[in-house]
Amino acid sequence: MAGVATRRAAAAVNPVNVARRNRPAARGGRRMSFKESLFDLSTKRFLDRMDATSVDGERQALLPIFLRVVRRIDHAAEKRISRSTRVTRESNTVAGCYYPAVQIDVVPEVIVAVPTVREGVFFTTPAELPRGRHYLERADIVTAQRERLMIAVTELMAESGYRGVSVQDASMRAKVSKAAFYECFDDKDACVYAAYDRFIAVLLTRVRGALPDEIHEWTSTDTAAVIKEYLATLDADPVTARAFQVEMDALGRPARKRRRDALVGMAQVLKTERDRLSDRDHEVPVSAYVGAVYAMRQLASDVLDERGGAQVSELAAECAEWIESMLTAHLG
């Protein structure tokens, strides 16, 4: 008889039976989901059954059954995508038996809009690939997918940081499959580094373009033009600027080495251009340019990291004066 009573008691708290027999009509102005009813009703039926049962053996038999039910529902609820759930557990004792009281609160999902890059500065979003039969070359498809993936990883990294971005996230945002991702890049780091290389290449091109072609005496006007163009380019696409001026260092030592190489390369470019345009006999050592580039980058990164709406271009006038003074001091 005890075995029959135990089976009946277990059937009474079976989640499927409970939900089908008595499913609440609404919660918060809407109909409860099937999973929500499992939590509420299974807990209620279990407690009612425990109160009505006087045989300790039946209580002990019911407890592990209910715990398994709770774990399964909890696991399923945590994997929901359409809305977020908050599950709280409290220690309670009913009729001398310990059990977890499960309370579920369904709250609206908060959708955070990920900022997008500015078109035509560092990246340009390719046109949508045609569906079905088409005559595009495979190389053209891969090029378009690489561009989309670099844009996606840049936007996600600017919002959530490097560690908050996964291959799955980047693929979904770029609207390509994971298989296509791995056809374009070996891993997430390779995608980030490719985007970073684009960032540096555009900066160097814009800085070079700010200088005149004809040979003349380098003046503070040229220094101001270089600094202004560098900062204006960052302001033109603050999402990309934040991703690679602020969040890039989280990739670790390889990223820091890549950053050093990029900044030293930028300093070399500035030295080459200054030496080309200047007719002075004494050259400024490259370390002075490296120091100026590092200082300028750090000041711009601090502004970008604040997210306060300030523009890095506001640094141009002040920085141009002391950087020119520092470089001129080496000319003797």
VOGU-3710 file (C-alpha; in Angstrom, 3 decimals, decimal comma):
1> magvatrraa> 0,000/0,000/0,000  2,841/2,363/0,807  4,241/1,875/-2,705  0,890/2,614/-4,324  0,478/5,736/-2,193  3,947/6,911/-3,142  3,268/6,472/-6,869  -0,008/8,340/-6,573  1,698/11,125/-4,691  4,416/11,333/-7,330
11> aavnpvnvar> 1,771/11,482/-10,082  0,085/14,334/-8,214  3,212/16,494/-8,473  4,179/15,334/-11,961  4,776/18,611/-13,827  2,933/17,649/-16,984  -0,140/16,438/-15,095  -0,149/19,480/-12,842  0,139/21,975/-15,670  -2,547/20,321/-17,724
21> rnrpaarggr> -5,000/20,034/-14,865  -4,700/23,508/-13,478  -2,985/26,125/-15,570  -3,443/29,700/-14,296  -5,060/32,041/-16,769  -2,838/35,078/-16,410  0,237/36,581/-14,792  0,877/40,295/-15,020  -1,872/40,837/-17,574  -0,890/37,950/-19,872
31> rmsfkeslfd> -1,362/34,212/-19,991  1,306/32,285/-18,101  3,655/30,149/-20,110  3,669/26,399/-19,652  7,012/26,525/-17,836  5,825/29,181/-15,433  2,819/27,108/-14,519  5,119/24,176/-13,805  6,967/26,164/-11,156  3,915/27,604/-9,471
41> lstkrfldrm> 1,669/24,579/-9,555  4,254/21,898/-8,897  5,408/23,714/-5,786  1,834/24,239/-4,571  0,812/20,625/-5,157  3,934/19,338/-3,511  3,374/21,384/-0,376  -0,281/20,388/-0,235  0,659/16,737/-0,561  3,346/17,023/2,089
51> datsvdgerq> 0,874/18,588/4,504  -1,681/15,852/3,842  0,807/13,014/4,210  1,475/11,644/7,680  3,793/8,805/6,712  7,441/9,842/6,903  8,417/7,253/4,294  6,149/8,857/1,712  7,582/12,285/2,458  11,125/11,025/1,947
61> allpiflrvv> 10,098/9,385/-1,336  8,410/12,555/-2,619  11,308/14,866/-1,892  13,857/13,607/-4,460  11,129/13,422/-7,109  10,230/17,028/-6,579  13,849/18,134/-6,524  14,397/16,505/-9,911  11,321/18,267/-11,260  12,580/21,615/-10,001
71> rridhaaekr> 16,028/21,122/-11,515  14,601/20,203/-14,905  12,228/23,153/-14,997  14,940/25,478/-13,741  17,308/24,313/-16,457  14,672/24,781/-19,146  13,690/28,217/-17,876  17,274/29,470/-17,881  17,606/28,599/-21,565  14,657/30,711/-22,629
81> isrstrvtre> 15,471/33,370/-25,171  12,238/35,313/-25,576  12,291/36,781/-22,066  14,546/36,852/-19,036  13,648/35,174/-15,771  14,707/35,670/-12,228  14,643/32,565/-10,000  15,089/32,817/-6,254  15,455/29,959/-3,822  14,826/29,996/-0,104
91> sntvagcyyp> 15,368/27,355/2,513  12,101/26,245/4,041  10,887/23,424/6,235  7,423/21,927/5,888  6,316/19,107/8,179  9,931/18,523/9,143  11,163/18,183/5,540  13,587/20,596/3,832  12,708/21,698/0,332  13,629/24,562/-2,024
101> avqidvvpev> 10,833/27,081/-2,478  10,975/28,280/-6,046  9,645/31,665/-7,033  9,830/32,879/-10,594  9,332/36,458/-11,681  9,096/37,205/-15,371  10,368/40,640/-16,294  10,496/42,263/-19,735  13,745/41,664/-21,559  15,928/44,775/-21,702
111> ivavptvreg> 17,257/45,152/-25,216  20,498/47,129/-25,360  21,083/48,754/-28,729  24,639/48,107/-29,853  26,122/51,267/-31,415  27,103/51,053/-35,054  30,186/52,217/-36,901  30,033/55,299/-39,098  29,894/54,333/-42,734  32,846/55,246/-44,902
121> vffttpaelp> 35,356/56,140/-42,197  37,083/52,885/-41,322  34,545/50,402/-42,687  31,815/50,303/-45,316  29,007/47,771/-45,007  28,807/45,633/-48,166  25,552/45,238/-50,038  23,348/42,314/-49,099  24,403/39,123/-50,839  21,765/37,793/-53,249
131> rgrhylerad> 19,768/34,749/-52,236  19,509/31,686/-54,396  21,431/31,272/-57,641  23,896/34,036/-58,428  27,084/34,576/-60,393  29,292/36,192/-57,750  32,840/34,948/-57,452  33,628/33,105/-54,247  36,416/35,576/-53,508  33,917/38,466/-53,670
141> ivtaqrerlm> 31,597/36,691/-51,237  34,406/36,042/-48,770  35,544/39,676/-49,027  32,038/40,902/-48,229  31,679/38,493/-45,329  35,070/39,514/-43,907  34,011/43,152/-43,977  30,713/42,372/-42,241  32,462/40,315/-39,586  35,066/43,002/-38,904
151> iavtelmaes> 32,272/45,562/-38,528  30,319/43,265/-36,221  33,246/42,448/-33,941  34,207/46,137/-33,770  30,692/47,193/-32,740  30,326/44,426/-30,174  33,761/45,034/-28,699  33,081/48,768/-28,367  29,902/48,007/-26,408  30,803/44,907/-24,361
161> gyrgvsvqda> 34,586/44,701/-24,420  36,694/41,934/-25,909  35,639/39,277/-23,426  31,969/40,047/-24,021  32,196/39,046/-27,689  31,998/35,507/-29,032  32,254/34,052/-32,507  28,546/33,271/-32,310  27,732/36,888/-31,428  29,813/38,263/-34,273
171> smrakvskaa> 28,366/35,793/-36,773  24,790/36,591/-35,801  25,365/40,333/-36,006  27,106/40,016/-39,365  24,333/37,688/-40,587  26,727/34,945/-41,625  27,061/31,379/-40,444  29,755/30,186/-38,067  31,100/28,046/-40,887  31,480/31,203/-42,977
181> fyecfddkda> 33,228/32,914/-40,056  35,874/30,202/-39,878  36,279/30,355/-43,634  37,177/34,030/-43,275  39,194/33,956/-40,026  40,957/31,323/-37,966  39,430/32,574/-34,702  38,004/35,631/-32,952  41,446/37,162/-32,372  42,260/36,987/-36,077
191> cvyaaydrfi> 39,077/38,901/-36,847  39,861/41,556/-34,232  43,443/41,957/-35,454  42,286/42,345/-39,059  39,882/45,094/-37,995  42,622/46,757/-35,934  45,019/46,720/-38,886  42,345/48,501/-40,925  41,962/51,061/-38,146  45,696/51,857/-38,125
201> avlltrvrga> 45,965/51,920/-41,930  43,141/54,456/-42,214  44,644/56,635/-39,484  48,031/56,699/-41,235  46,427/57,522/-44,584  44,403/60,365/-43,093  47,420/61,775/-41,230  49,602/61,689/-44,357  46,839/63,406/-46,290  46,853/66,324/-43,841
211> lpdeihewts> 50,421/67,284/-44,862  51,292/69,252/-48,006  53,280/67,658/-50,814  55,667/70,528/-51,454  58,865/70,858/-49,429  58,815/73,683/-46,895  59,971/74,510/-43,387  58,052/72,411/-40,851  56,165/74,686/-38,509  53,716/74,417/-35,658
221> tdtaavikey> 50,956/74,613/-38,278  52,019/71,242/-39,664  52,100/69,701/-36,191  48,637/71,082/-35,481  47,352/69,735/-38,819  48,585/66,203/-38,031  47,105/66,201/-34,527  43,833/67,702/-35,687  43,424/65,111/-38,449  44,233/62,237/-36,089
231> latldadpvt> 41,682/63,380/-33,508  39,068/64,309/-36,122  39,294/60,793/-37,572  38,619/59,315/-34,146  35,657/61,653/-33,705  34,325/60,676/-37,119  33,773/57,097/-35,888  33,816/56,981/-32,074  32,602/53,358/-32,010  35,641/52,088/-33,893
241> arafqvemda> 37,869/54,479/-31,974  36,661/53,143/-28,630  37,023/49,520/-29,735  40,683/49,903/-30,709  41,874/52,750/-28,518  40,285/51,506/-25,280  39,197/47,855/-25,496  42,037/46,460/-27,589  44,444/45,971/-24,690  42,196/43,280/-23,188
251> lgrparkrrr> 43,498/40,818/-25,782  46,707/40,480/-23,776  50,379/40,535/-24,705  49,983/39,848/-28,457  47,608/42,806/-28,737  49,942/45,073/-26,786  52,809/44,135/-29,103  50,626/44,869/-32,105  49,707/48,221/-30,582  53,378/49,085/-29,926
261> dalvgmaqvl> 54,335/48,168/-33,473  51,514/50,326/-34,830  52,404/53,349/-32,702  56,126/53,104/-33,454  55,239/52,791/-37,135  53,124/55,923/-36,879  56,010/57,742/-35,206  58,325/56,643/-38,022  55,886/58,011/-40,582  55,749/61,364/-38,807
271> kterdrlsdr> 59,543/61,538/-38,584  59,909/60,677/-42,280  57,407/63,326/-43,312  58,959/65,965/-41,069  62,453/65,211/-42,348  61,201/65,317/-45,938  59,559/68,689/-45,525  62,193/70,307/-43,300  65,556/71,683/-44,457  67,116/71,737/-40,994
281> dhevpvsayv> 70,486/70,063/-40,518  69,603/68,410/-37,169  67,154/65,537/-37,025  64,707/64,864/-34,208  65,239/61,345/-32,762  62,470/58,858/-33,416  61,988/58,364/-29,656  60,640/61,917/-29,428  57,965/61,093/-31,992  57,161/57,831/-30,213
291> gavyamrqla> 56,678/59,743/-26,970  54,415/62,279/-28,666  52,310/59,553/-30,322  51,930/57,604/-27,064  50,931/60,727/-25,156  48,393/61,756/-27,777  46,907/58,275/-27,943  46,515/58,012/-24,177  44,826/61,397/-23,870  42,388/60,477/-26,657
301> sdvldergga> 41,726/57,057/-25,092  40,866/58,652/-21,764  38,267/60,868/-23,425  36,776/57,913/-25,314  36,663/55,813/-22,157  34,596/58,385/-20,287  31,567/57,999/-22,620  30,523/61,467/-21,552  29,876/62,839/-25,017  33,087/64,889/-25,136
311> qvselaaeca> 34,927/64,963/-28,452  38,593/64,135/-28,660  39,073/66,962/-31,166  38,876/69,357/-28,244  42,396/68,249/-27,312  43,911/69,472/-30,579  44,755/73,109/-29,805  46,384/72,463/-26,437  48,303/69,362/-27,465  49,663/70,856/-30,679
321> ewiesmltah> 51,452/73,569/-28,725  53,331/71,373/-26,247  54,088/68,617/-28,767  55,652/71,134/-31,149  57,666/72,591/-28,269  58,913/69,118/-27,344  59,964/68,287/-30,909  61,538/71,683/-31,555  63,656/71,429/-28,396  65,622/68,590/-30,043
331> lg> 66,638/70,722/-33,008  69,004/72,858/-30,974
//
